[in-house]
Amino acid sequence: MGLSYDRLQLKDNQIRTIEEWEHNSFLEFCKGSGYNPKEYEKKVLDNSKRNLRIFADNINNEAIRKTYFDGSEDLLTANDLWEYKKRQKDTEAKAIIDHIVNNYENIYIDEKYILGLCKELNISAPSTLDTGFLKRFLESIPVVILNTCQFNAFVQKKYVLDKKIPCVFIFDHLSVAVGLFIDFVFQKAITIDSKMALPTDLKICNQIGEESSFQDAIKKIIDMVLGKTNQYWTNYENMFSSNPKMSLQYMALICGATRFVWYHEYSHLLMGHLSSPKEEWHLDEYNADLNAMRLLYYHYGTNDPFQLSFWESLGMLSTMYIIVLIEKILSMSESETHPPALKRLHVLIGQMPESSAKVLANYFNPVMELCNPTLERFYNFYL
């Protein structure tokens, strides 16, 4: 019998395999978009550091800064993109895991699966899960960041380390795309009136959406999502300067979208989906979405003065909206692994309180009004 540990111990060759997955996906993206990898690395690093500084400079509330930026200062001293990505991955994973552990009683966890997996991996585990062990277990599961438009590595078992070790996969391409979308579209979809954030009038949105320059910009974002063109760079300085009173809300939109993706992928692991038969894969996606939404809702107490949970929910819907666009453009209805994104979006909304769903719809309708002229012009459909 081999040695027993209270957490997973990766070997050097396994660590190298993960690094190869990440580097190869980056090189594939560069090849598809026509970018020189070294030039692209520098550009991504410079852009990421700049936007991190802008985010930090625009948030004055210490409690909120701790929620979103605790430990992120080290990112600014990274010497290259891969060091930056590793530190970013470690920082984000720590925040995600801490939140999961703090709220493990409020979400769905397949305790039997996790304890059985520990036995397979020779990890010493208690007879029932406790927060201390759950934290150590999740911290030892590898996280892999991929630059790809493929979002189904988990259920297809495409990247199971040595055919037995599960990994949590975060598709950076999707997070970047949603950030771009929020950066460009939500500036125009939200208006400040009498110190309140209100949805922009639909007639005004339609006028903006009909402008050819606006349509060309949306097209560039969509092409980047599809891997057809070079990165369309964010500049959060423009976003914050356009509506300086919306700093917290914009930050929550982007972080909510990003964290929904992380929570969704961790939910696959927590809910034992790696062992699911094919006929349950669609149900697994719905359940991972709903578990991720529950985690977003528990980010803050009910007395949250900034109502950031609302804006994070709007960011979550933006993530699903981008996937809906991808599927429509690529003429994908459903796949073996995933149900249609539009159905997933409706299921999420259907699980919200009716009053919340109506308010979110009021803010999301301007987004669709802004985007529909572009979708009709270039892709012959609208939502």
N, C-alpha and C positions, 0 to 999 in steps of 0.2 A: 504494500500500500504506500502511495506517495505521501509527501508532506501535505498537511492540511493548513489552509490559511483562512483568515476571516474576510479576505477580499481577493479578487482576481489578480494574479501575478502574470503580466505579459512578458514574454521573452523578447530578446532583441530583434529576432527575425520577424516577430509579429508586429512590433512597433515599426519596423522598416516597411512591412507590407501596407500598413495604414498610410504611412507617408507616401508610398508609391501610388496608392489609390488617389490621394489628394493631388499629388503633382501631376499624375497622368490626366485626371479630369480637367485640371487647369490648362495643360498643354493642348488637350483636345478642343477646349473652348477657344484658345488662342488661334489654333489652326483653322477652326470653322469661321472665326470672325476676322481673320487676316491680320492679327496683331503679332508683333514680335514679342515673345514671352518676356524677355528681360525689360523691354520698354514698358510692357503692360504691368509687370510686377511693380515697377517704380511708380507708375501712374496710379495704380490702385492704392499703394501704400500712402502716397502723398495725399490723395483724395480722402482716404479713410481718416488719416490724422487730422486733416483740416476740418472735416465735418465733426469729428469728436470734440475738437476744441470749440467749435461753434456751439454745439449742443451744451457743453459744460458752461460756456460763457453766458448762455441765455437762461440758465436755470439758477435762480437765486435761493430757492427754498432748500434748506439743508436736508430735510427728511426725504424730499423727492430726489435730490442729488444722490443720496445714499442708496435709494431704491434702484436707480438706473445706472449710476456711475461708480459705485463702490468697487474699488480695485482696478478701475480702468485707466488710472494714471500711468501705469506701467506700459500701456500700449504706446504711449507717445515716445518712449525711449527705444522702441524696437528698431533694430538695425536693418531689417529686411522684411519683405512681405510675409515670409514663412514664420519668422519669429513673431510678427504681429498677429498672424492668424492663430498661432498656437496660444499666445497669451489671451487673445480675444475668446477663443474656444474655451479655455480653462476658466476665464472670468465669467462668461455667460453660463457655462455648465454649472458652476458653483451656485450662481444665483437661482437657476432653474431648479436644481436639486434641493437647495434649502427651502424653496417655496413648496415643492412637492412634499417634502418631509413635514413641513409645518402644517400642511393641509391634508395629510394622508387619510384622515378620517372622513374627509369630505369628497373624496374621489374614489374611483373604482380601481382596485388592485387585485390581481389574481394571485393570492398568497400561495396557493398550492403550486402554481407554475413557477414562481420565483424560488420557493424552497426546493422544488425538484431540480431547477436549473443549477442552484448552488451545489446540490449533490453531484450533478454531472460534472461540474467544473471544479470539484474538490474544494469548495469553499465551506468553511465551518459556519453553520447557521443555527439560530435558536429554533425551538419547536414552533414558535409563532413569531410573526414579524413585530419588531419594535422600531421606533424611530432611529435609534442609534445604528442598528444593523442596516436598516433600509438606506440610510445615508451612506454608510461605508460601501454597501453593495452598488448603489448607483454611481458613486464616485469612481468605482473601479471598472465600470463598463466603458469601453472605448467610444469616443465621439469622433465622427468622420465628417469633414466638410467637403462637399463636392460641388464643382462648377458644372452643372448639367441641368437639362430640362426634364430629366427622368425623375419621377417622384415615387418610385415603387420598389426601392431596393429591399426594404424590410420584408414584405410579404413574399417576394420572389426569391428571397434568400440568396440574392446575387452576391452580396458581400458578407458572408458569415465567416469569421476568421477561423481558419483551420477546420472548417465544417462543423464547428460546435460553439464558438464564442459569438454571441450577438453583439452588434454594434448599433449605436444610435446615429442615424444619418441625417445631416442637416444640409439641405440643398440651397447653398448660398445664392445661387442664381435667382431663385424665387424670392428670397428676402430682399436682394438688391432691386429686383424688378418692382416689388411692392413699394420699396422706399422711393424709387423714381416716380412711381405713379402718384404717391401721396405728395411728394415734393412738388410735382408739376400741376396736378389736377386739383388737389384739395385747397390750394391757395385760392383758386377761383370758385370752388364749390361752397366755401364758407365766407360769410361776410360779418364784420363787426358792426353792430348797431346798438347805440346806447349801452356800450360796454358789455354787450352780450354777443355770443357766437351764434349766428343764425344761418340756416341754409340760404344760399344765394337764390334769388328769384329765377324761376325756370326759364322765363323769356330772355333774361340776361345770359343765362348759361347757353341757351340755344344760339344766341348771337355770337358768343365767343366760340362755341363749337363749330360754327359755320365758317370761321376764319381759316383760310388755307394754311397760314403759318402755324396756327394752333394744331391743325390736323396733321401737318408734316411732323411736328414735334411728338405728337402721340404715336404716329407711325414709327418713329425712331425708337421709342420706348418699347413698343410691341415687337419690332424687329430684333431688338436686343434680347428680349425675353425668349424669342424663338432661336437665338443664336445665329441670326443672319447678318448681324452687323456688329461694329465695335461698341464698346460700352458707351452709353449715353450718360454723361456724368452728372451726378447730383451736386448741388451747391446749396446746402441748408442755410447759408447766409442770406440768400435770396428769399427763402421761405420765411425765415424769421423776420426779415426786414419788411416784407410785404404786409405782415400782420403781427407786429411785435407783441401785442396783447395775447396772441395765441401760442406763445412759446410752449407752455405746458401741454396744451392740447395737441400741438403738432408732434411733440416728443412722444406723447402717449399713443398717438395714432401709429407712429412708426414702430415704437417698442411693442405695442400690442400686436401688430402684424407679425413682427419677428418672433415674439414669444409664443404666439399661437402655433407657429410652425414647430418650435422646440417642444412645446407641451404635447402636440399631436404625436411627434415621433417618440417621445418618452412614454406616452400612453400606450403605444404599440407594445413596448417592452413590458410595462407594468401590468397590462391586461392579458399577457400571454399569447399575443397574436402570432408569434413566430411558429407556434405549434398548431395553428388553425388549419383545417382542411380548406381546399379551394372554394367550396361552396359557402364558406363563411367570410371570405375576404371582403366582400362588399359591406357586410354588416360590421366588420372590424373597422372599416374606414369611418362609417357613421359614428361608431362608439368612440373611436380615437378623437374625432372632431368634438364630440360632446364632452368628453373628459377634459380636453384642452380648454373648452369654453368654461367649464366649471372652475378650472385653475385660474383663468383670467378673472372670473367674478370674485374669487377669493383673494385677489391681490391686495385689496384694501378693505378696511372695515366699512360697515354701513354708514359711518359718519364721515366718510372721506369728503373733505371740504372742496376738493377740486373736481370731484366727479370724474376722475381719470378712468375709472372702470368703463364709463360710457364711451370715452374716446378710444380706449383699447379695444372695445367691442367693435367699434367702427373700423379700426385697423384690421381686426380679424375678418370682417366681411370684405374688406379690400383684398385680402389674400385670396379668399374664395372667388372674388370677382375676376381677378387676374387669371386664375385657373380656368374659370368659365370661358374667358376670352381665348385662351390657348386652345381649349378643346373645340370651340366653335370654329376658329381659324383653321385648325388642322383637321376639321371634319371628324372629330372623335366624339362618339356618343357615350360609350362606356367601354371599359377594358376588362380583361379577365381579373385584374386586381382592384380596379377602382370603379365605383358607380359614377354617373355623370356629376360633374361639379355643381351644376345647377340644382340637382336634387339635394346634394349635400348642403348647399346654401339654404335651400328651403327648410331642410330638417333643422339646421341650426336656428334659423329664425323662428321656426315653429316651437322650439323648446324655450324661447324667451317669454317673459311676461308680455301679454298683448300690448300693454302701454309702452314698454320698452321697444318692442318691435316697430310700433308705429312711429316713435320718435326717431329711431335709427333710419327708418325708411325715408322720413322727411329730409334727413341729411344725405342720404344716398341717392335720392332721385336727381338732385343736381349733377352728381357725378355721371350718371347715365345720360343725362341730357347733354352734358359736355362731350361725352365720348361717342354718342350715336352717329353724328355726322361723319366722323372719321371711320367708324366701322362700316357705315353704309358706302362711303366713297371707295375704300380700299378693299373691303372684304365682303361686300354685298349682304350684310345682315345688320341688325341692330337689336338691342336688348330693351 
